[in-house]
Amino acid sequence: GAGIEQKIVIEHAHELGVSVIAVDANPAAIGLKFADKSIVSDIKNIAKMSKIAKDEDVDGVFTHAIEIPHIVAEVARQNNLPGIDPSIAYNATNKLERIKIFKDNDIPSPNFEYASSLQETIEKAKKFELPFVLKPVDSAGARGVLKIETYSDIPNLYQEVISSSA
């Protein structure tokens, strides 16, 4: 990505003497102006990102402030670049998978329930004492994370949570 948060990292990379190829689907992304090379493309498309890495003969791939470490890990793997295992990156990013792994390995974590509809959310919410948190499993930066004060709040707040889902 090449948004405002990534612009900061691009500038730091330049301070370290690193040449930067920035990629963002938004042609107006501010960071594209600061990169050594700018490419407009969908950063969530692994095939496209992997081809860019190969075509540009990059030495490494990196993301900052974007919840796509599993994509970066897979692009690194496909191009024999340093990186973590894509499944580890995915599990660290997907809240549901991460909590399941914690529970399976006796690592303390909050109680949780997964629901895929409003009705299922209303039913499963009854298992929790108020207040509790309702959140999407696949967003970042606390987007869609809401504190539920009363069970009757759920129908009104559910759509807000879902709209933050990737």
Residue, then its C-alpha position, 0 to 999 in steps of 0.5 A: g500500500a501507499g497511503i499516508e502511513q506507508k508514505i512515512v515508511i517509504e521515507h524511512a526506507h530512503e533514509l536507509g538507502v533502500s530503493v522502494i517500489a510502492v504498489d496501491a490500487n488507488p492511483a492517488a495514493i500519496g505514497l506513490k509520489f514518494a516511491d522510486k517506482s510506483i505501480v497501480s495494482d490491487i495489493k490483495n491479488i497475490a498473482k499480480m504482486s508475485k509477478i511484480a516482485k519477479d519482474e522488478d527483481v526485488d530483494g524483499v517485500f514488506t507491508h506496514a499498517i495494512e492487514i495483508p501479511h499473509i499476502v506478503a508472506e505468500v509473495a515472498r515464498q513464491n519469489n524465494l524471498p525472506g518471509i514468514d510462513p503464509s499460514i502463520a501470517y494468516n493465523a496471526t491476522n485472522k482473529l477467529e483462527r488466532i483465538k482458536i489456536f490460542k484455545d487449542n494451546d491453552i494460551p489465555s484469551p477472551n471467550f468468543e463465539y463466531a456468528s455468521s448472521l444477525q440471528e446467530t449473533i443475537e442467540k450466541a450473545k446470550k452466552f456473554e455478560l454485558p458489556f462485551v465486544l462485537k467485532p469482525v474477524d478480518s478487519a484492522g485498526a479497531r474498525g467495526v469493534l463495538k462495545i455492546e451495553t445491552y442485548s437490544d443494541i445488537p440488531n442496530l449495531y450488527q450492520e456497522v460491524i459487518s460493514s467493516s469486514a474485509 
